[in-house]
């Protein structure tokens, strides 16, 4: 290879053209995502916006993502053996859905033979790369060839003639038209008014938080519960990720965590900020207004990771939510987070981490301080712990129910108006599948909630609803616009499909870390890696034992051992000496370490000088003390004389030194 991956330079961003958009994934039943991860990093370094789906993705998953994202190319890795059928099916599906212009690229190492590569490229695949291509071209030239081919077949962005809710490619192209600024000011102003009237009843939920807090997982869990609670609900998701300042590319990876996108009632679009020092796109407001005008029941916006002072999402949505974890540092850092002042609901995700309970207490205290609501009980503070990575987490379900309640209270959604408080909510939700819910009375204003105005006349204009008021309904008129005209649809049926009053079981309210799979086997490769480490450790121990055996053999050879065997062989049984004496006798040392004596009370053992084993040596019994009045006086005199001699010797040495 001519150039290593480490030395690949990043291409300078080009401000004159919009970036290419690629969808990358590993094929169905393929868990080898190392190759596609390397390739999508290199593609991103060329200034491309990469929508990454991860591994084990079906053809429909990839094609729907390409249509919704209005992608220019698809890059896949396939090592599962079914690549011929997989790539052909993808080419057919793209043509059937009117997206034959999207270029398909692939690779599978040596699993795709040259004959199969020729067959697939003749069928309609743009290029399948073989290991020989990597050897001749190198990584840089190979990735540049992918970008060049996609750029040559790229169609110019154009406004679709008709936009319908079920036509995902038309919705995606209209979002591209808005994002690339192809509409003039007059036309955009006219469309904004139409979108505003058509989407006046559609609420906008915004989620923001620090990077790695689990925003995508929380969005996925919320969408799953919305779809399950409201079978006719249609949802649109806008996910924003940052643009790299150095190369101009972006990794749009929110779809990796979104398992709910397989439902055809969900539309998702990933967007890059295409600017620095911001967590949202400059055209995000118009994109939100457009999706509201298509008749969706809910629009969810997820921003890029933010810092302590970022709160831009508040000006774009109706109901801001802040997602955080317990890794915020000292409790004093909470006073610097601007979103705690504006968030209507706070999600403390990853509650299974150490110190999460203390963090929940501190966040609730800070929420009370910000709103001067010190007497508000914990049950009424909208701070909810969750473990979004866990299936059917009760904390997420309880947060979802309270989210719907707070949205009904603030935005006057549904036919019942206000919902109850969190304490009253337990009696108004369904407990079990056969229990009917009982509507709760309107909830009086809580202490310290001065930021929430309960009177309709006092509601402040909602930024995402064009300043029509908190309920988003223009006085004295219904926003009904003919479907398919300039990307505007009717939203009069939005409230009939979703009243934001879910009936779910909320017996459990706090997240519980359920361990179904042992920790060491959570990842499917962990067991293989552990076996490899065990084999390496065993080999290291055997090598150390062989090294010591070789050292001992060299030592015995230098000492002239007459019975020395060959290297790494064993001693003959007749050359070995017993380690214990006959029964009933005093035992010698457990191991012969060389010539010497081992003394016991009444005997002595000696290692034979000729290596013949242990020898017992007789020893005279110790002298017995004399009877009283006999030799006792002589023994006392001997001791006195010895002490005198020692004292005299010490005094002589002292005088000599002086």
SULHU-V191891 format. One line per field, one symbol per residue. ss: DSSP state (a for helix, b for strand, c for the rest). psi: psi as a letter, one per 30 degrees, with the letter a starting at -180 (. if undefined). burial: 1 if it has 16 or more other ideal C-beta (glycine too) atoms within 10 Angstrom, else 0. A space follows every 50 residues. Layout:
# SULHU-V191891
ss: ???
psi: ???
burial: ???
This chain:
# SULHU-V191891
ss: ccccaaacccccccccccccbbbbbbbccccccaaaaaaaaaaaacccbb bbccccbcaaaaaaaaaaacccbbbbbcccccaaaaaaaaaaaaaacccc ccbbbbbcaaaccaaaaaaaaaacccbbbcaaaaaaaaaaaaaaaaaaaa aacccccccccccccccaaaaaaaaaaaacccccaaaaaaaaaaaaaacc ccbbbbbbbcccccaaaaaaaaaaaaaaacccccbbbbbbbccccccccb bbcaaaccaaaacccbbbbbbbcccccccccccaaaaaaaaacccccbbb bbbbbccccccaaaacccbbbbbbccccccaaaaaaccaaaaccbbbbcc cccccaaaaaaaaaaaaaaaaccccccaaaccbbbccccccccaaaaaaa aaaaaaaaaaaccccccccccaaaaaaacccccccccccccccccccccc cccccaaaccccaaacccccccccccccccccccbccbcccccaaaaccc ccccccccccccccccccaaaccccaaaaaaaaaaaaaaaaaaaaaaaaa aaaaaaaaacccccccccccccaaacccccccccccccccccccccbbbc ccbbbbbccccccbbbbbcccccccccccccaaaaaaaaaaaaaaaaaaa aaaaaaac
psi: keklffgklkkkkjfellllkkkklklkgjgjgeefeeefeeeefggkjk jkfalhkleeeeeeeeeefhlflkklkjggfheeeeeeeeeeeeeegghf fkkklllgbffjleeeeeeeefffkekkklfeeeeeeleeeeeeeeeeee eegkkkklkkfkklefjeeeeeeeeeeeeghfkleeeeeeeeeeeeeegf gjlkkkklllkgfheeeeeeeeeeeeeefjfgkkkkkkkklkkkeefflk jigffefjffffkggkkkkkkkegllhlgllfgeeeeeeeeeffgkfkkk kkllklaegkhffefflejkkkklafigblffffffjeffffkfkkjjlh fflkgeeeeeeeeeeeeeefghifgkleffkhjkkliffkkhkfeeeeee eeeeeeeeeefhlaffbkalleeffefflkjlffkklkkllkklklkfhf fjkfkefgklkkefgggglefgkkkglkjjkkkgjhhklkgfgefffkgh ikjljhekfkkkjjjeklefgekffeeeeeeeeeeeeeeeeeeeeeeeee eeeeeeeefhkfgkalkgllkkeffkkkfkllkflkkakfkjglkakjka egakkkkkfgggakkkklkklkkkkllkfcfeeeeeeeeeeeeeeeeeee eeeeeee.
burial: 00000001001010000111111111110101101110111111111111 11111011101111111111111111111100100111011011001010 01111111001100011011000111111100110011111111011001 00010000110010101111111111111000100000001101111111 11111111110011111111111111101100111111111111001111 11111111011000111111111100011110111111111111111111 11110100011011011111111111010000010011110011111111 11000100110111111101101001000111111111110011111111 11111111111111010111110011011100000000010010010100 00000000100101110111111000001010000111111001001111 11110100101000000000000000000000000000000000000000 00100000000000000000000000000000000001000100000000 00001010000001000000000000000000000000000000000000 00000000
